[in-house]
Amino acid sequence: MGGAAGPRLVAAAANAGALAILPIWFGPPEAARAAIGRTRELTTRPFAVNLRADLRQDDHISTAIDAGISLFHLFWGDPAPAMPAIRRAGGRMIATVSDAETTKAALDAGADALIAQGVEAGGHVFGSTPLEVLLPAVVAQAGTVPVAAAGGLVDADDVARAFRLGASAAVLGTCLVVTAESDAHPDYKKALADARSGDTVMSKCFDGFWPDAQHRTLKNSTWRMWRDAGFPAAGTRPGEGDIVLRIAGMMEIPRYHAAAPTVDMSGDCEAAAQYAGTGVGRLAPAQAAGDLIKAIAAAAAARLSASAPAGRS
């Protein structure tokens, strides 16, 4: 969820009983330390931090451990190189997987839990398999290691369906971007709230800062401009030098950059990367993150209890 999942949202989710994940990979270790500290001020509950598995981020791991973090989420690559630093401090690792190969790599690396990410997910997407196909396969391969389901899940029906397919947990993303505590720009939140089913697309359009990485976003003017030009390669795309977002006094963000619009940015949010899963069109009205999480959890539990065989709950 990139910049949307800042300390306020992570703390709100943690306080509601979820295992929230704070992204720290995209800034220096000092920024990670500050973000963890701000989150700690807002919650006493545990939360994990998110790192890129394809980057060597031992300094980030050390910083997080020094700040009291013991749960690490690794995404986008083989988590094995990060494990020595995590294990030395007694940390535990959750890895996102997308097929049999990545599942084996994560289990071999010593993952304590897995996230099976279906192609329906918003943001950067690791694989190409629908969640309903991927999830049972990962659960079977994982054995006793718990598996969380990710990809297009926005309501209690989605969560209950994931549990019936063998998931031990459900990962919510897009539906939390629109909540009150999210750091997403208001225009981005509105675009998600107004989106309809079918308004997302998988592409490599917004690959600035994260080259050649596929992702799911809302279709927007930048993607349509690129499509109409025949999907040319980076360096030859129309409007490539246009500045679409700015952070006052800090940086300018060009068209095709991976950054999503956040509250500290100004400019043309519609033209920027607006990450979204396929659950758009079914999002609940904007509300506090804790209220949404509790409502989804309670309703999903009720659905599972109602459908359980006699004598089971």
N, C-alpha and C positions, 0 to 999 in steps of 0.2 A: 504493500500500500504506500510505499515511498514516504513522501513528506506529509501525507494525510495522517499517519499514525505517529503523532507526537506524544509527549508526556501526558497531556490531558486525556487523550483517547485511550492510551495504554492503561493509565491509572483507573479510568472509569470502567473499562472492561475487566480489569483485575478485581476491582471492588465489587463487581457484579458476580464474581465467581468464575470468570473465564481465565484461561491461560493466555494473557495478552503477549504480543511480541513487538518489541521496540526495534525498528531498523537503525543500525548504527554504522553500516558499512561505508556509506557514501561521504562521510566527513572524516577529519583527522581524529586520532584518539582523544584529543582534548575536547572535541565536540561531543564525542561519545560519552565521556565522563560527565560532561555538563548535562546531557540529556538524561542519563541514568539518575543523576542527582535530582533533577527537577521531578522526575517520575517518582522517586523515593519520597519526595516531599508530599506527594498526593496520595500515596497508597503504602500500606504495610504488607500487602499481599505479594506473593511471588510473581515475577514476569520473566520472560525470556528476551534475549536479544537476537537480532537477525544479522547474519553475515553472508557474504558471497563465497561459495566454496571454490570458485575458480580464481580467487585472489588470495595471496598470502597475507593474512590479517592477524598475525600473532600478537602484534602490539595492541590491536583492538581487543583481542581475547584477554590479554594480561590486564588491560585497563578495566574491562568489565569484571574480571575476577576480583581485582583490587576493590571494586565498588560493591562487591557482595553478590554478583550475579553467578548462578550455578547452572543455568539452562541456556543452551545455545542452539539456535536454529540455523542450519546450513542449507543454502539454496544455490542452484545453478552450477553443478559440477560435482566432482568426487570429494566427499568430505574428509577422506582419510588424512590428507596433509595437515588438517586443522586439529585432528584428534590428540596428538601428543600434548599440545599446549592445554587443551581442555582437560584431559585426563590427569595431567600433573597436578592440577588444582582441585581434582575431585569433581569436575563439572560433568554434566550430562548433555547429550547431543540429540537433537531432533533433525531429521533430514527429509527434504522434499524429494520424492521420486516420481517417475513417469512411466516406467516400464520395468521388465524383468532385470535388465542389465543394471539400471540405476538402483533398483531395489537391492540386488546382490551387493553392489558396491557399498551401499549405506550399511547393510547388515554386517558385511565384512569389516567395515570401519568401526563397528561397535555402537551403532545407533541404538538409543534407548527407546525411540519411538519414530514413526514414519508419518509423513503427510503424502498421501496419494493425490497428486494434482491432475485433475482431468483437463481436457482441452477447453472446457467451458470457462475456465478461470479468467479473471481479469488481470491486468498487469502482465508481467513477463511470464511466459508459459513454457515449461520445460519440455513438454511432449506433444503428442497428437492423438492420444487415445481418449475417447469419452469416459467420463467418470464411472458410469454404470458397468463398463467393461473392465476398466483398470482396477477399480477398488476390490472386487472379489479376488482377482488374480494376485494383487499385492498382499491382501489379508492371508491368502493361502500360503504364499511364499514366506511371509514374515513369521509364521508360527506364533510364538507367544509374545512377540513384540507388538505393542498396540499400534494401530493404524488410524490416523485421522483422515477424513475425506475433505477435499477442497475442489471447488470448481462450480460456480453458478449457484451456490447455495445461499438463499436469501430468506427463507421462512421455515416454519415448523414442519410443513410437509416435506420440504427438501431434507431437513435434518433427520426426520424419522425414516425417510427412504434410505438415507446413507447408513443409518444404524441397521436397518434390515438387510443391507448388503454386507454387513460385517464390520462396519466402522466402529471404533471405540470413542471417536470424537468427531466433531464437525468444525470446519474452519470457515469463518465468516469474514468477508472482505468488503465487497462493494456496498453491501447494505449498511456497513458502519461508516463508510466515507461520507454519507449524507447526514450523520448524526451531529448533535450540537457540539460535541467535544472534538470532532475531526478538524484538522488543520487545513483541509481542502478549501480552496477559494469558493466563496458563495456562488459564483457563476458555474463552477464545476459541479457543485452540489445540485444546482438547479438543472443542469444538463442531464445528470443522472436521474433525477426525479422525473424529468419530462420524457426521458427516453422510453422507447417501446421495444418489445421483443423483436429481435432481428436488427437492432441498431448498432450492434458491435461487429468488429471485424478483426481477424488475425492477420498480422502483417509484420514487416520489419521497417515500417515507415518512420517511426520515432526512435532511431538508433543512434542519435548523437549521444556521446558519453557512454554508450553501451552497444558497441558495434555488432552488427549481424545477429542481434538477439530478437527472436520473435515475441510478440506481445499482442494482447487483446485490448482494444480501445473502442470508444465510440467513433463511428464514422463522422468525419468533420471536414472542414474546407481544405485543410492541408492534405488529408488522405485523398480527397476527391481530386485535388490539383495533381497530386502524384499519379493517381490512377489514370486521369485523363491524358497525362503525358506518356502513358505506357509503362509506368513503374520503372523509371530510369534508375541507375545505380547512384549511390551516394557520390556527391561531387558534381552531378549533372542534373539534379532535381530542380524543378521550377521553384523560385522564391527561396532558395537555400540560404541566402544571406540575410533574409528578413529577420529583424528582431521582433519577437511576438510577446515576450514577457520580460519584466525587469524586476530586480530586487534593489530598491533604492540604495545607492551608495556602495553596492556590492558587485552585482554582475548583470549582464544582459544575456538572455536566453534566446537562441535563434530557432527558427522553424525547424522541425524534424528532431529537436532535442528530446531526450528521454524524460526530462523533468515535467511533472504534472503541476498544474496551477495550485498554489497554496496561498494562505491568507496574507503572507508577506510579499506577494507578487502583485504587479499591476500590468495591464496590457490586454492583449486579445486572447482571453482564456479559451475561446472557442477553437482557435487555431492550434492550440497546444495539445499535448498528449493527455487525453482524458480516459484513463484506464477504467475498464468496466467489464464485469463478467456477464454471462448470458442471462443472468437473472434480472437484468434491467427490464422494466415494464411490470415487475411484481414487487417493487420495493415498498416497504411500509412508509407512511408519512414521517417526515423529519421529527426526531424526538431525541431524548437523552440516550446515550449508548447503553447505559446500565438498564434502563427500562426495556429497551429493545431486546437485549440479551436475555433478560429474565423472562420476558414474554415468550420468546421463541423457545427457550429451554423448557418452560412449563408446558407449553402447548405440544411440543414434540414428545415430552414424557407422557402426556395424556394420550396422545395418539398411539404410542408404542404400548402403553398399558392396555388400551382398549383392544388392540389387535393381538395381544399375547395369548397363547394357548391357555386353557383353563389350568389353574394351579401355578401359573407363572406370572411375573410382573416385571 
